[in-house]
Amino acid sequence: MHEKLDRSHGNVLGYEVRDELGEDDLAAILEDFEETIREEGSVRVLVEMPSVPTPQLDALDEDVGFWLEHGDDIEKYAVVGDSTLVEWATAAGDRVSSIDIRHFDAGDIDDAWAWVDA
């Protein structure tokens, strides 16, 4: 399940993602990314994860294809959540990607928005 956050604007997109992340959820998020990239030239992303979402396997194929095609169009990617798994995955993603990816604890969501916006 996902919800686009009200603080999204211009090329800054924020989402809350929780529970199960299905193919339809991911397709809607990636469609927003692509539309923003077409209109703005790039995208900056904040994903708030109050719990660790469980992706459906079908959704992962679409996700990988998107990153291969548009990785250079993503300027910043903030991941907000208190899960150690989320923090570890964010650090791993930052090491293997050219995207500037940072983890923020849930209590630091305003700092995450400020970083993505800067």
C-alpha positions in Angstrom: 0.0 0.0 0.0 1.3 3.5 -0.8 0.1 7.1 -0.3 1.6 10.1 -2.0 2.5 12.7 0.6 1.0 16.2 0.6 4.5 17.8 0.8 5.3 16.6 -2.7 5.9 19.4 -5.2 7.8 20.1 -8.4 10.4 17.4 -8.8 10.2 16.3 -5.1 8.0 13.3 -4.6 7.2 11.8 -1.2 5.4 8.6 -0.4 4.4 6.6 2.6 4.8 2.9 1.9 3.6 0.2 4.3 2.5 -3.4 4.5 2.4 -5.1 1.1 3.7 -3.3 -2.0 1.9 -4.8 -5.0 2.5 -4.5 -8.7 -0.2 -1.8 -9.0 1.3 0.2 -6.2 4.7 0.2 -7.7 3.4 0.9 -11.2 1.6 4.0 -9.9 4.7 5.3 -8.1 7.0 4.6 -11.0 4.5 6.3 -13.3 4.7 9.4 -11.1 8.5 9.3 -11.3 8.5 9.0 -15.1 6.0 11.9 -15.4 8.0 14.1 -13.1 11.2 13.2 -15.0 9.5 14.2 -18.3 8.2 17.5 -16.9 11.1 18.5 -14.6 14.1 16.7 -16.0 14.9 14.8 -12.8 13.2 13.6 -9.6 14.1 13.7 -5.9 12.3 11.1 -3.7 11.4 10.6 -0.1 9.9 7.3 1.0 8.6 7.0 4.5 8.4 3.4 5.8 6.6 3.1 9.2 7.0 -0.6 8.8 9.0 -2.7 6.4 6.8 -3.3 3.3 6.7 -6.7 1.6 7.0 -6.4 -2.1 5.2 -8.8 -4.4 7.7 -10.6 -6.7 6.0 -9.3 -9.9 6.6 -5.8 -8.7 10.3 -6.3 -8.4 10.8 -6.9 -12.1 9.2 -3.6 -12.9 11.3 -1.9 -10.2 14.7 -3.2 -11.6 13.8 -2.2 -15.1 12.9 1.3 -14.0 16.2 1.8 -12.1 18.2 0.6 -15.1 16.5 3.1 -17.4 16.2 6.1 -15.1 18.9 5.8 -12.4 20.7 8.9 -13.7 17.4 10.9 -13.5 17.1 10.5 -9.7 19.1 13.2 -7.9 18.4 12.2 -4.3 16.5 9.4 -2.5 15.7 9.7 1.2 14.4 6.7 3.1 12.7 7.4 6.4 12.1 4.6 8.9 13.3 3.1 12.2 13.8 -0.5 10.9 17.4 -1.7 11.0 16.7 -3.6 7.8 15.6 -0.4 6.0 18.7 1.4 7.3 21.0 -1.5 6.1 19.2 -1.7 2.7 19.6 2.1 2.2 23.3 2.0 3.0 23.8 -0.9 0.6 21.8 0.9 -2.2 24.0 4.0 -1.7 27.1 1.9 -2.2 26.1 0.3 -5.4 24.3 3.2 -7.0 25.2 6.6 -8.4 22.1 8.0 -6.7 22.7 10.0 -3.5 20.7 7.8 -1.1 20.4 8.5 2.6 18.6 7.0 5.6 16.8 9.1 8.2 15.2 7.9 11.4 11.4 8.4 11.6 11.8 11.3 14.1 14.0 13.1 11.5 11.4 13.3 8.7 11.6 17.1 8.6 15.4 16.8 8.1 14.8 14.3 5.3 12.4 16.7 3.6 14.9 19.5 3.9 17.7 17.3 2.5 15.7 16.2 -0.5 14.5 19.7 -1.1 18.0 21.3 -1.0 
